[in-house]
Amino acid sequence: MAAKNKVHVIESRRCKSCGVCVAVCPKKVLEIGSELNEQGYNYVVQARPEDCIKCNLCGVVCPDIALGVVEVQASA
């Protein structure tokens, strides 16, 4: 059975820049970026991805289901 890795995913097109995920992140990984998405919002980016502990608090609190942590199969 292949091992599973957790990765942090941000769907920028869904983000409305509410900042809830930024506020809840225990490691202060997330920030509101300077780029605009298709709806005209500055979307969230991982400013310090190396600090992410993959706790998924961001995904739990996001009202737009724009980000979170998912498991992916590790390649053999």
PDB file with one MODEL, atoms N, CA, C and O in Angstrom:
MODEL        1
ATOM      1  N   MET A   1       0.844  -1.180   0.000  1.00  0.00           N
ATOM      2  CA  MET A   1       0.000   0.000   0.000  1.00  0.00           C
ATOM      3  C   MET A   1       0.886   1.239   0.000  1.00  0.00           C
ATOM      4  O   MET A   1       1.822   1.342   0.793  1.00  0.00           O
ATOM      5  N   ALA A   2       0.592   2.159  -0.874  1.00  0.00           N
ATOM      6  CA  ALA A   2       1.394   3.383  -0.990  1.00  0.00           C
ATOM      7  C   ALA A   2       1.102   4.324   0.172  1.00  0.00           C
ATOM      8  O   ALA A   2      -0.024   4.403   0.664  1.00  0.00           O
ATOM      9  N   ALA A   3       2.140   5.030   0.598  1.00  0.00           N
ATOM     10  CA  ALA A   3       1.990   6.000   1.674  1.00  0.00           C
ATOM     11  C   ALA A   3       1.201   7.206   1.177  1.00  0.00           C
ATOM     12  O   ALA A   3       1.185   7.504  -0.017  1.00  0.00           O
ATOM     13  N   LYS A   4       0.549   7.892   2.110  1.00  0.00           N
ATOM     14  CA  LYS A   4      -0.208   9.091   1.758  1.00  0.00           C
ATOM     15  C   LYS A   4       0.496  10.316   2.325  1.00  0.00           C
ATOM     16  O   LYS A   4       0.971  10.311   3.461  1.00  0.00           O
ATOM     17  N   ASN A   5       0.552  11.338   1.528  1.00  0.00           N
ATOM     18  CA  ASN A   5       1.131  12.604   1.956  1.00  0.00           C
ATOM     19  C   ASN A   5       0.022  13.639   2.045  1.00  0.00           C
ATOM     20  O   ASN A   5      -0.952  13.584   1.294  1.00  0.00           O
ATOM     21  N   LYS A   6       0.172  14.575   2.961  1.00  0.00           N
ATOM     22  CA  LYS A   6      -0.788  15.669   3.062  1.00  0.00           C
ATOM     23  C   LYS A   6      -0.217  16.889   2.360  1.00  0.00           C
ATOM     24  O   LYS A   6       0.959  17.217   2.518  1.00  0.00           O
ATOM     25  N   VAL A   7      -1.055  17.555   1.588  1.00  0.00           N
ATOM     26  CA  VAL A   7      -0.653  18.779   0.902  1.00  0.00           C
ATOM     27  C   VAL A   7      -1.689  19.869   1.155  1.00  0.00           C
ATOM     28  O   VAL A   7      -2.880  19.593   1.295  1.00  0.00           O
ATOM     29  N   HIS A   8      -1.224  21.079   1.209  1.00  0.00           N
ATOM     30  CA  HIS A   8      -2.091  22.236   1.408  1.00  0.00           C
ATOM     31  C   HIS A   8      -2.491  22.757   0.036  1.00  0.00           C
ATOM     32  O   HIS A   8      -1.635  22.992  -0.817  1.00  0.00           O
ATOM     33  N   VAL A   9      -3.788  22.936  -0.177  1.00  0.00           N
ATOM     34  CA  VAL A   9      -4.311  23.348  -1.477  1.00  0.00           C
ATOM     35  C   VAL A   9      -5.107  24.637  -1.323  1.00  0.00           C
ATOM     36  O   VAL A   9      -5.914  24.768  -0.402  1.00  0.00           O
ATOM     37  N   ILE A  10      -4.879  25.592  -2.227  1.00  0.00           N
ATOM     38  CA  ILE A  10      -5.646  26.823  -2.258  1.00  0.00           C
ATOM     39  C   ILE A  10      -6.287  26.953  -3.633  1.00  0.00           C
ATOM     40  O   ILE A  10      -5.591  26.943  -4.648  1.00  0.00           O
ATOM     41  N   GLU A  11      -7.605  27.073  -3.669  1.00  0.00           N
ATOM     42  CA  GLU A  11      -8.323  27.320  -4.919  1.00  0.00           C
ATOM     43  C   GLU A  11      -8.591  28.814  -4.993  1.00  0.00           C
ATOM     44  O   GLU A  11      -9.612  29.295  -4.501  1.00  0.00           O
ATOM     45  N   SER A  12      -7.685  29.535  -5.600  1.00  0.00           N
ATOM     46  CA  SER A  12      -7.735  30.997  -5.600  1.00  0.00           C
ATOM     47  C   SER A  12      -9.028  31.553  -6.174  1.00  0.00           C
ATOM     48  O   SER A  12      -9.495  32.603  -5.732  1.00  0.00           O
ATOM     49  N   ARG A  13      -9.610  30.874  -7.142  1.00  0.00           N
ATOM     50  CA  ARG A  13     -10.832  31.385  -7.779  1.00  0.00           C
ATOM     51  C   ARG A  13     -12.018  31.411  -6.825  1.00  0.00           C
ATOM     52  O   ARG A  13     -12.972  32.154  -7.057  1.00  0.00           O
ATOM     53  N   ARG A  14     -11.983  30.615  -5.752  1.00  0.00           N
ATOM     54  CA  ARG A  14     -13.088  30.554  -4.793  1.00  0.00           C
ATOM     55  C   ARG A  14     -12.921  31.523  -3.633  1.00  0.00           C
ATOM     56  O   ARG A  14     -13.886  31.824  -2.932  1.00  0.00           O
ATOM     57  N   CYS A  15     -11.703  32.013  -3.426  1.00  0.00           N
ATOM     58  CA  CYS A  15     -11.388  32.849  -2.256  1.00  0.00           C
ATOM     59  C   CYS A  15     -12.010  34.241  -2.394  1.00  0.00           C
ATOM     60  O   CYS A  15     -11.911  34.878  -3.443  1.00  0.00           O
ATOM     61  N   LYS A  16     -12.653  34.702  -1.312  1.00  0.00           N
ATOM     62  CA  LYS A  16     -13.246  36.036  -1.283  1.00  0.00           C
ATOM     63  C   LYS A  16     -12.508  36.952  -0.310  1.00  0.00           C
ATOM     64  O   LYS A  16     -13.002  38.025   0.036  1.00  0.00           O
ATOM     65  N   SER A  17     -11.332  36.529   0.128  1.00  0.00           N
ATOM     66  CA  SER A  17     -10.460  37.369   0.939  1.00  0.00           C
ATOM     67  C   SER A  17     -11.073  37.778   2.280  1.00  0.00           C
ATOM     68  O   SER A  17     -10.856  38.896   2.746  1.00  0.00           O
ATOM     69  N   CYS A  18     -11.830  36.884   2.894  1.00  0.00           N
ATOM     70  CA  CYS A  18     -12.450  37.223   4.179  1.00  0.00           C
ATOM     71  C   CYS A  18     -11.432  37.255   5.314  1.00  0.00           C
ATOM     72  O   CYS A  18     -11.627  37.963   6.302  1.00  0.00           O
ATOM     73  N   GLY A  19     -10.336  36.485   5.176  1.00  0.00           N
ATOM     74  CA  GLY A  19      -9.269  36.510   6.165  1.00  0.00           C
ATOM     75  C   GLY A  19      -9.460  35.607   7.366  1.00  0.00           C
ATOM     76  O   GLY A  19      -8.624  35.608   8.270  1.00  0.00           O
ATOM     77  N   VAL A  20     -10.538  34.834   7.402  1.00  0.00           N
ATOM     78  CA  VAL A  20     -10.779  33.950   8.547  1.00  0.00           C
ATOM     79  C   VAL A  20      -9.657  32.918   8.668  1.00  0.00           C
ATOM     80  O   VAL A  20      -9.178  32.645   9.769  1.00  0.00           O
ATOM     81  N   CYS A  21      -9.245  32.352   7.551  1.00  0.00           N
ATOM     82  CA  CYS A  21      -8.175  31.344   7.577  1.00  0.00           C
ATOM     83  C   CYS A  21      -6.858  31.946   8.042  1.00  0.00           C
ATOM     84  O   CYS A  21      -6.092  31.297   8.755  1.00  0.00           O
ATOM     85  N   VAL A  22      -6.593  33.180   7.642  1.00  0.00           N
ATOM     86  CA  VAL A  22      -5.366  33.873   8.061  1.00  0.00           C
ATOM     87  C   VAL A  22      -5.358  34.023   9.578  1.00  0.00           C
ATOM     88  O   VAL A  22      -4.336  33.797  10.226  1.00  0.00           O
ATOM     89  N   ALA A  23      -6.491  34.401  10.133  1.00  0.00           N
ATOM     90  CA  ALA A  23      -6.594  34.632  11.571  1.00  0.00           C
ATOM     91  C   ALA A  23      -6.463  33.345  12.385  1.00  0.00           C
ATOM     92  O   ALA A  23      -5.915  33.368  13.487  1.00  0.00           O
ATOM     93  N   VAL A  24      -6.959  32.224  11.857  1.00  0.00           N
ATOM     94  CA  VAL A  24      -6.995  30.988  12.626  1.00  0.00           C
ATOM     95  C   VAL A  24      -5.709  30.162  12.505  1.00  0.00           C
ATOM     96  O   VAL A  24      -5.479  29.285  13.336  1.00  0.00           O
ATOM     97  N   CYS A  25      -4.885  30.407  11.521  1.00  0.00           N
ATOM     98  CA  CYS A  25      -3.673  29.600  11.300  1.00  0.00           C
ATOM     99  C   CYS A  25      -2.710  29.725  12.491  1.00  0.00           C
ATOM    100  O   CYS A  25      -2.235  30.821  12.788  1.00  0.00           O
ATOM    101  N   PRO A  26      -2.422  28.608  13.170  1.00  0.00           N
ATOM    102  CA  PRO A  26      -1.564  28.680  14.358  1.00  0.00           C
ATOM    103  C   PRO A  26      -0.099  29.002  14.050  1.00  0.00           C
ATOM    104  O   PRO A  26       0.635  29.445  14.933  1.00  0.00           O
ATOM    105  N   LYS A  27       0.321  28.788  12.827  1.00  0.00           N
ATOM    106  CA  LYS A  27       1.718  29.035  12.443  1.00  0.00           C
ATOM    107  C   LYS A  27       1.882  30.273  11.579  1.00  0.00           C
ATOM    108  O   LYS A  27       2.982  30.557  11.105  1.00  0.00           O
ATOM    109  N   LYS A  28       0.793  31.019  11.367  1.00  0.00           N
ATOM    110  CA  LYS A  28       0.821  32.256  10.567  1.00  0.00           C
ATOM    111  C   LYS A  28       1.410  32.013   9.174  1.00  0.00           C
ATOM    112  O   LYS A  28       2.234  32.786   8.686  1.00  0.00           O
ATOM    113  N   VAL A  29       0.971  30.931   8.555  1.00  0.00           N
ATOM    114  CA  VAL A  29       1.435  30.545   7.220  1.00  0.00           C
ATOM    115  C   VAL A  29       0.761  31.380   6.130  1.00  0.00           C
ATOM    116  O   VAL A  29       1.380  31.700   5.115  1.00  0.00           O
ATOM    117  N   LEU A  30      -0.496  31.727   6.344  1.00  0.00           N
ATOM    118  CA  LEU A  30      -1.298  32.358   5.300  1.00  0.00           C
ATOM    119  C   LEU A  30      -1.322  33.880   5.399  1.00  0.00           C
ATOM    120  O   LEU A  30      -1.250  34.459   6.482  1.00  0.00           O
ATOM    121  N   GLU A  31      -1.428  34.506   4.224  1.00  0.00           N
ATOM    122  CA  GLU A  31      -1.578  35.957   4.122  1.00  0.00           C
ATOM    123  C   GLU A  31      -2.498  36.252   2.942  1.00  0.00           C
ATOM    124  O   GLU A  31      -2.645  35.439   2.030  1.00  0.00           O
ATOM    125  N   ILE A  32      -3.112  37.432   2.978  1.00  0.00           N
ATOM    126  CA  ILE A  32      -3.876  37.885   1.817  1.00  0.00           C
ATOM    127  C   ILE A  32      -2.851  38.377   0.800  1.00  0.00           C
ATOM    128  O   ILE A  32      -2.046  39.259   1.099  1.00  0.00           O
ATOM    129  N   GLY A  33      -2.883  37.807  -0.397  1.00  0.00           N
ATOM    130  CA  GLY A  33      -1.909  38.141  -1.421  1.00  0.00           C
ATOM    131  C   GLY A  33      -2.229  39.437  -2.150  1.00  0.00           C
ATOM    132  O   GLY A  33      -3.221  40.102  -1.854  1.00  0.00           O
ATOM    133  N   SER A  34      -1.390  39.781  -3.090  1.00  0.00           N
ATOM    134  CA  SER A  34      -1.576  41.011  -3.858  1.00  0.00           C
ATOM    135  C   SER A  34      -2.207  40.763  -5.231  1.00  0.00           C
ATOM    136  O   SER A  34      -2.638  41.711  -5.888  1.00  0.00           O
ATOM    137  N   GLU A  35      -2.267  39.513  -5.666  1.00  0.00           N
ATOM    138  CA  GLU A  35      -2.876  39.161  -6.953  1.00  0.00           C
ATOM    139  C   GLU A  35      -4.393  39.096  -6.818  1.00  0.00           C
ATOM    140  O   GLU A  35      -4.909  38.791  -5.743  1.00  0.00           O
ATOM    141  N   LEU A  36      -5.106  39.380  -7.898  1.00  0.00           N
ATOM    142  CA  LEU A  36      -6.563  39.299  -7.915  1.00  0.00           C
ATOM    143  C   LEU A  36      -7.022  38.030  -8.618  1.00  0.00           C
ATOM    144  O   LEU A  36      -6.413  37.596  -9.596  1.00  0.00           O
ATOM    145  N   ASN A  37      -8.109  37.436  -8.110  1.00  0.00           N
ATOM    146  CA  ASN A  37      -8.698  36.292  -8.793  1.00  0.00           C
ATOM    147  C   ASN A  37      -9.753  36.778  -9.793  1.00  0.00           C
ATOM    148  O   ASN A  37      -9.913  37.983  -9.990  1.00  0.00           O
ATOM    149  N   GLU A  38     -10.465  35.852 -10.418  1.00  0.00           N
ATOM    150  CA  GLU A  38     -11.433  36.196 -11.456  1.00  0.00           C
ATOM    151  C   GLU A  38     -12.581  37.077 -10.949  1.00  0.00           C
ATOM    152  O   GLU A  38     -13.185  37.819 -11.723  1.00  0.00           O
ATOM    153  N   GLN A  39     -12.878  36.994  -9.651  1.00  0.00           N
ATOM    154  CA  GLN A  39     -13.956  37.796  -9.074  1.00  0.00           C
ATOM    155  C   GLN A  39     -13.479  39.169  -8.601  1.00  0.00           C
ATOM    156  O   GLN A  39     -14.283  39.989  -8.158  1.00  0.00           O
ATOM    157  N   GLY A  40     -12.167  39.418  -8.694  1.00  0.00           N
ATOM    158  CA  GLY A  40     -11.620  40.703  -8.282  1.00  0.00           C
ATOM    159  C   GLY A  40     -11.176  40.773  -6.840  1.00  0.00           C
ATOM    160  O   GLY A  40     -10.936  41.863  -6.320  1.00  0.00           O
ATOM    161  N   TYR A  41     -11.060  39.620  -6.176  1.00  0.00           N
ATOM    162  CA  TYR A  41     -10.606  39.579  -4.787  1.00  0.00           C
ATOM    163  C   TYR A  41      -9.115  39.254  -4.718  1.00  0.00           C
ATOM    164  O   TYR A  41      -8.602  38.474  -5.520  1.00  0.00           O
ATOM    165  N   ASN A  42      -8.431  39.857  -3.754  1.00  0.00           N
ATOM    166  CA  ASN A  42      -7.074  39.429  -3.424  1.00  0.00           C
ATOM    167  C   ASN A  42      -7.218  38.104  -2.690  1.00  0.00           C
ATOM    168  O   ASN A  42      -7.861  38.050  -1.642  1.00  0.00           O
ATOM    169  N   TYR A  43      -6.639  37.049  -3.213  1.00  0.00           N
ATOM    170  CA  TYR A  43      -6.817  35.737  -2.607  1.00  0.00           C
ATOM    171  C   TYR A  43      -5.679  35.387  -1.654  1.00  0.00           C
ATOM    172  O   TYR A  43      -4.606  35.990  -1.679  1.00  0.00           O
ATOM    173  N   VAL A  44      -5.949  34.398  -0.821  1.00  0.00           N
ATOM    174  CA  VAL A  44      -5.000  33.946   0.189  1.00  0.00           C
ATOM    175  C   VAL A  44      -3.861  33.173  -0.464  1.00  0.00           C
ATOM    176  O   VAL A  44      -4.071  32.425  -1.419  1.00  0.00           O
ATOM    177  N   VAL A  45      -2.653  33.364   0.063  1.00  0.00           N
ATOM    178  CA  VAL A  45      -1.475  32.636  -0.398  1.00  0.00           C
ATOM    179  C   VAL A  45      -0.727  32.083   0.808  1.00  0.00           C
ATOM    180  O   VAL A  45      -0.886  32.566   1.929  1.00  0.00           O
ATOM    181  N   GLN A  46       0.084  31.071   0.561  1.00  0.00           N
ATOM    182  CA  GLN A  46       0.956  30.548   1.608  1.00  0.00           C
ATOM    183  C   GLN A  46       2.223  31.395   1.608  1.00  0.00           C
ATOM    184  O   GLN A  46       3.081  31.232   0.740  1.00  0.00           O
ATOM    185  N   ALA A  47       2.341  32.288   2.565  1.00  0.00           N
ATOM    186  CA  ALA A  47       3.518  33.139   2.658  1.00  0.00           C
ATOM    187  C   ALA A  47       4.718  32.368   3.219  1.00  0.00           C
ATOM    188  O   ALA A  47       5.863  32.660   2.875  1.00  0.00           O
ATOM    189  N   ARG A  48       4.452  31.397   4.073  1.00  0.00           N
ATOM    190  CA  ARG A  48       5.505  30.591   4.691  1.00  0.00           C
ATOM    191  C   ARG A  48       5.112  29.105   4.648  1.00  0.00           C
ATOM    192  O   ARG A  48       4.831  28.512   5.689  1.00  0.00           O
ATOM    193  N   PRO A  49       5.091  28.504   3.452  1.00  0.00           N
ATOM    194  CA  PRO A  49       4.630  27.110   3.332  1.00  0.00           C
ATOM    195  C   PRO A  49       5.455  26.117   4.146  1.00  0.00           C
ATOM    196  O   PRO A  49       4.939  25.081   4.568  1.00  0.00           O
ATOM    197  N   GLU A  50       6.704  26.418   4.364  1.00  0.00           N
ATOM    198  CA  GLU A  50       7.562  25.512   5.132  1.00  0.00           C
ATOM    199  C   GLU A  50       7.134  25.408   6.600  1.00  0.00           C
ATOM    200  O   GLU A  50       7.510  24.459   7.288  1.00  0.00           O
ATOM    201  N   ASP A  51       6.355  26.375   7.078  1.00  0.00           N
ATOM    202  CA  ASP A  51       5.885  26.360   8.465  1.00  0.00           C
ATOM    203  C   ASP A  51       4.554  25.641   8.643  1.00  0.00           C
ATOM    204  O   ASP A  51       4.123  25.420   9.775  1.00  0.00           O
ATOM    205  N   CYS A  52       3.897  25.271   7.547  1.00  0.00           N
ATOM    206  CA  CYS A  52       2.573  24.644   7.619  1.00  0.00           C
ATOM    207  C   CYS A  52       2.664  23.275   8.291  1.00  0.00           C
ATOM    208  O   CYS A  52       3.477  22.435   7.904  1.00  0.00           O
ATOM    209  N   ILE A  53       1.818  23.062   9.304  1.00  0.00           N
ATOM    210  CA  ILE A  53       1.796  21.779  10.015  1.00  0.00           C
ATOM    211  C   ILE A  53       0.645  20.885   9.537  1.00  0.00           C
ATOM    212  O   ILE A  53       0.399  19.824  10.110  1.00  0.00           O
ATOM    213  N   LYS A  54      -0.056  21.320   8.484  1.00  0.00           N
ATOM    214  CA  LYS A  54      -1.131  20.543   7.850  1.00  0.00           C
ATOM    215  C   LYS A  54      -2.250  20.198   8.838  1.00  0.00           C
ATOM    216  O   LYS A  54      -2.774  19.084   8.817  1.00  0.00           O
ATOM    217  N   CYS A  55      -2.613  21.142   9.693  1.00  0.00           N
ATOM    218  CA  CYS A  55      -3.658  20.910  10.696  1.00  0.00           C
ATOM    219  C   CYS A  55      -5.060  21.035  10.116  1.00  0.00           C
ATOM    220  O   CYS A  55      -6.009  20.508  10.697  1.00  0.00           O
ATOM    221  N   ASN A  56      -5.213  21.713   8.994  1.00  0.00           N
ATOM    222  CA  ASN A  56      -6.473  21.917   8.276  1.00  0.00           C
ATOM    223  C   ASN A  56      -7.464  22.833   8.996  1.00  0.00           C
ATOM    224  O   ASN A  56      -8.650  22.819   8.668  1.00  0.00           O
ATOM    225  N   LEU A  57      -7.017  23.613   9.951  1.00  0.00           N
ATOM    226  CA  LEU A  57      -7.917  24.585  10.569  1.00  0.00           C
ATOM    227  C   LEU A  57      -8.430  25.569   9.525  1.00  0.00           C
ATOM    228  O   LEU A  57      -9.586  25.989   9.582  1.00  0.00           O
ATOM    229  N   CYS A  58      -7.587  25.935   8.580  1.00  0.00           N
ATOM    230  CA  CYS A  58      -7.999  26.854   7.515  1.00  0.00           C
ATOM    231  C   CYS A  58      -9.159  26.282   6.718  1.00  0.00           C
ATOM    232  O   CYS A  58     -10.114  26.993   6.408  1.00  0.00           O
ATOM    233  N   GLY A  59      -9.079  25.015   6.391  1.00  0.00           N
ATOM    234  CA  GLY A  59     -10.134  24.372   5.629  1.00  0.00           C
ATOM    235  C   GLY A  59     -11.432  24.239   6.403  1.00  0.00           C
ATOM    236  O   GLY A  59     -12.515  24.312   5.823  1.00  0.00           O
ATOM    237  N   VAL A  60     -11.328  24.047   7.696  1.00  0.00           N
ATOM    238  CA  VAL A  60     -12.513  23.910   8.536  1.00  0.00           C
ATOM    239  C   VAL A  60     -13.281  25.228   8.627  1.00  0.00           C
ATOM    240  O   VAL A  60     -14.512  25.230   8.612  1.00  0.00           O
ATOM    241  N   VAL A  61     -12.560  26.352   8.722  1.00  0.00           N
ATOM    242  CA  VAL A  61     -13.230  27.640   8.924  1.00  0.00           C
ATOM    243  C   VAL A  61     -13.583  28.372   7.637  1.00  0.00           C
ATOM    244  O   VAL A  61     -14.366  29.321   7.683  1.00  0.00           O
ATOM    245  N   CYS A  62     -13.048  27.979   6.510  1.00  0.00           N
ATOM    246  CA  CYS A  62     -13.288  28.707   5.258  1.00  0.00           C
ATOM    247  C   CYS A  62     -14.746  28.586   4.812  1.00  0.00           C
ATOM    248  O   CYS A  62     -15.217  27.482   4.539  1.00  0.00           O
ATOM    249  N   PRO A  63     -15.467  29.715   4.735  1.00  0.00           N
ATOM    250  CA  PRO A  63     -16.869  29.648   4.328  1.00  0.00           C
ATOM    251  C   PRO A  63     -17.061  29.355   2.840  1.00  0.00           C
ATOM    252  O   PRO A  63     -18.163  29.004   2.419  1.00  0.00           O
ATOM    253  N   ASP A  64     -16.008  29.493   2.046  1.00  0.00           N
ATOM    254  CA  ASP A  64     -16.109  29.295   0.603  1.00  0.00           C
ATOM    255  C   ASP A  64     -15.436  28.017   0.116  1.00  0.00           C
ATOM    256  O   ASP A  64     -15.343  27.783  -1.089  1.00  0.00           O
ATOM    257  N   ILE A  65     -14.968  27.194   1.044  1.00  0.00           N
ATOM    258  CA  ILE A  65     -14.276  25.941   0.728  1.00  0.00           C
ATOM    259  C   ILE A  65     -13.171  26.203  -0.306  1.00  0.00           C
ATOM    260  O   ILE A  65     -13.041  25.485  -1.297  1.00  0.00           O
ATOM    261  N   ALA A  66     -12.390  27.240  -0.048  1.00  0.00           N
ATOM    262  CA  ALA A  66     -11.357  27.660  -0.988  1.00  0.00           C
ATOM    263  C   ALA A  66      -9.988  27.064  -0.694  1.00  0.00           C
ATOM    264  O   ALA A  66      -9.097  27.120  -1.542  1.00  0.00           O
ATOM    265  N   LEU A  67      -9.809  26.503   0.476  1.00  0.00           N
ATOM    266  CA  LEU A  67      -8.506  25.938   0.804  1.00  0.00           C
ATOM    267  C   LEU A  67      -8.649  24.852   1.847  1.00  0.00           C
ATOM    268  O   LEU A  67      -9.700  24.689   2.467  1.00  0.00           O
ATOM    269  N   GLY A  68      -7.569  24.113   2.026  1.00  0.00           N
ATOM    270  CA  GLY A  68      -7.547  23.052   3.018  1.00  0.00           C
ATOM    271  C   GLY A  68      -6.403  22.102   2.766  1.00  0.00           C
ATOM    272  O   GLY A  68      -5.580  22.302   1.872  1.00  0.00           O
ATOM    273  N   VAL A  69      -6.372  21.071   3.571  1.00  0.00           N
ATOM    274  CA  VAL A  69      -5.329  20.055   3.474  1.00  0.00           C
ATOM    275  C   VAL A  69      -5.975  18.773   2.958  1.00  0.00           C
ATOM    276  O   VAL A  69      -7.011  18.341   3.462  1.00  0.00           O
ATOM    277  N   VAL A  70      -5.359  18.179   1.962  1.00  0.00           N
ATOM    278  CA  VAL A  70      -5.867  16.929   1.386  1.00  0.00           C
ATOM    279  C   VAL A  70      -4.760  15.883   1.388  1.00  0.00           C
ATOM    280  O   VAL A  70      -3.573  16.206   1.393  1.00  0.00           O
ATOM    281  N   GLU A  71      -5.178  14.631   1.384  1.00  0.00           N
ATOM    282  CA  GLU A  71      -4.221  13.525   1.300  1.00  0.00           C
ATOM    283  C   GLU A  71      -4.076  13.111  -0.160  1.00  0.00           C
ATOM    284  O   GLU A  71      -5.063  13.000  -0.888  1.00  0.00           O
ATOM    285  N   VAL A  72      -2.843  12.887  -0.572  1.00  0.00           N
ATOM    286  CA  VAL A  72      -2.565  12.405  -1.921  1.00  0.00           C
ATOM    287  C   VAL A  72      -1.685  11.168  -1.818  1.00  0.00           C
ATOM    288  O   VAL A  72      -0.895  11.028  -0.885  1.00  0.00           O
ATOM    289  N   GLN A  73      -1.830  10.286  -2.777  1.00  0.00           N
ATOM    290  CA  GLN A  73      -0.998   9.086  -2.807  1.00  0.00           C
ATOM    291  C   GLN A  73       0.429   9.465  -3.151  1.00  0.00           C
ATOM    292  O   GLN A  73       0.662  10.213  -4.101  1.00  0.00           O
ATOM    293  N   ALA A  74       1.368   8.967  -2.402  1.00  0.00           N
ATOM    294  CA  ALA A  74       2.783   9.169  -2.700  1.00  0.00           C
ATOM    295  C   ALA A  74       3.139   8.322  -3.904  1.00  0.00           C
ATOM    296  O   ALA A  74       2.694   7.181  -4.025  1.00  0.00           O
ATOM    297  N   SER A  75       3.944   8.881  -4.796  1.00  0.00           N
ATOM    298  CA  SER A  75       4.344   8.107  -5.969  1.00  0.00           C
ATOM    299  C   SER A  75       5.388   7.079  -5.572  1.00  0.00           C
ATOM    300  O   SER A  75       6.238   7.330  -4.718  1.00  0.00           O
ATOM    301  N   ALA A  76       5.309   5.929  -6.201  1.00  0.00           N
ATOM    302  CA  ALA A  76       6.197   4.797  -5.850  1.00  0.00           C
ATOM    303  C   ALA A  76       7.551   4.932  -6.452  1.00  0.00           C
ATOM    304  O   ALA A  76       8.404   4.068  -6.251  1.00  0.00           O
TER     305      ALA A  76
ENDMDL
END
